[in-house]
Amino acid sequence: MKAIIRNNFHGTEKNILLKDGRNEIRGRRLKAWKKALCCSDCTCSGAGGLRGDLENPSMVSQDGTSFAWGYSYDHKTGEPYIFMYVEK
């Protein structure tokens, strides 16, 4: 499924692809999100550079429906990741 991620502080967005079911964004892909949405030393957002509000959600489908997503750490490696569930 095609989706859009956003950072409303910087006014940036990026088109992404998500698979059906559970998605985990980590490693190089998470860094690429952060680089596309935010600058390297900025503290306006958390992992992935996502930042939104009620009127402009940080992650939406192409038809404008917002996604619920979460942020966590891998307990074994300490690596941060973003997760979300997608249903078509």
C-alpha positions in Angstrom: 0.0 0.0 0.0 1.3 3.5 -0.8 1.4 5.9 2.0 2.8 9.3 2.9 4.9 10.2 6.0 5.2 13.8 7.2 6.9 16.2 9.5 4.7 19.2 10.0 7.5 21.2 11.7 9.7 21.3 8.6 6.8 20.9 6.1 8.4 17.8 4.6 6.9 14.6 3.4 7.9 11.3 1.7 6.0 8.7 -0.3 6.5 5.1 1.0 5.3 1.6 0.4 3.9 -0.6 3.2 3.0 -4.2 3.1 -0.3 -5.6 4.3 -0.2 -6.6 8.0 2.5 -5.7 10.5 5.3 -3.4 9.3 8.5 -2.7 11.3 10.7 0.2 10.1 14.3 0.0 11.4 17.9 0.3 10.4 18.8 2.0 7.1 15.1 2.5 6.2 14.4 4.3 9.5 17.5 6.5 8.9 16.3 7.3 5.4 13.0 8.4 6.7 14.7 10.7 9.2 17.0 12.1 6.6 14.1 12.8 4.2 11.8 14.4 6.9 14.3 16.1 9.3 17.9 17.3 9.6 20.6 15.3 11.4 20.9 17.2 14.7 17.2 18.4 15.0 15.1 17.4 18.0 11.7 18.2 16.6 10.7 14.6 16.4 11.5 11.0 17.4 12.7 8.1 15.4 12.1 8.4 11.7 11.5 12.1 11.7 7.7 11.7 12.0 5.8 14.6 13.4 2.1 15.4 13.0 -1.0 16.6 14.8 -4.7 16.0 14.6 -5.2 18.1 11.5 -2.1 16.8 9.7 -1.3 13.3 10.8 2.3 12.1 10.4 1.4 9.0 8.4 -1.5 8.7 6.0 -2.7 6.5 3.1 -3.1 8.1 -0.3 -6.8 8.6 0.4 -5.9 10.6 3.5 -6.8 8.0 6.1 -4.3 8.2 9.0 -2.4 5.2 10.4 -1.9 4.3 14.0 1.8 3.7 14.7 4.1 3.1 17.6 7.7 3.5 18.5 9.8 0.9 20.5 13.2 -0.6 21.0 14.5 -4.0 20.3 15.2 -5.6 23.7 18.2 -7.5 22.5 20.0 -4.9 20.5 18.6 -1.6 21.8 17.8 -0.6 18.2 14.8 1.8 17.8 12.0 0.9 15.4 8.6 2.1 14.3 5.7 -0.3 13.9 2.3 -0.1 12.3 -0.5 -2.4 11.1 -1.9 -2.0 7.6 -5.1 -3.4 6.3 -6.4 -2.8 2.8 
